[in-house]
Amino acid sequence: MIALTLRSLRHDDRGAAVIEMAFVAPIFALLVIGISDMSNAYSQKLALEQGAQRSIEKVMQTTGVTTVADTIKTEAVCQVNGVNTDGTCKAAPISASNVTVTYRLECKDSGGGITSQTNTDAATFDDLECPPTTTESRYLEVLVEDKYTPIFPVHFASFTAADGTYHLSARAGMRTQ
């Protein structure tokens, strides 16, 4: 009697789909959560890139009544965070401390050699000059940084920092002279 029951169960494949689904469902769930998490991080990265690029474009149009660095920082923060209904910038997720403005002076001599000096202070940077026999080029660069905390914290070796976040950054620049 038991042998007959075991023999019939061996050829019965009802319920096999449920067992297979039980094996595969957690993998699919992890894939869906991982894809949505990475798309959120990528969206935030694109917002940072747009903010960096737009701040450089704003400086090319005008600096208004503030300094170049202040204009860049304000525009980058407004672009990433968005604006309130009254037209003011939202205060989160980034602030002006997430934006770094760097000035670079390159001096190219007649032999093709290039020396470069970088600075984050516009006042001292404007005083720098290249030697008389060289060609001078000045550049302006903006770096916007932020951290993304994943929804589903499955971290892989080198993709996250010790604080459990992804460090995102975007860079844009232009030649000013």
Buried (B, 14 or more C-beta within 10 A) or exposed (E): EEEEEEEEEEEEEEEEEEEEEEEEEEEEEEEEBBEEBBEBBEEBBEBBBBBBBBBBEBBEEEBEEEEBBBBBBBBBBBBBBEEEEEEEBEEEBBBBEBBBBBBBBBBBEEEEEEEEEEBEEBEEBEEEEBEEEBEEBBBBBBBBBBBBEBEEEEEEEEEBEEEEBBEBBBBBBBEEE
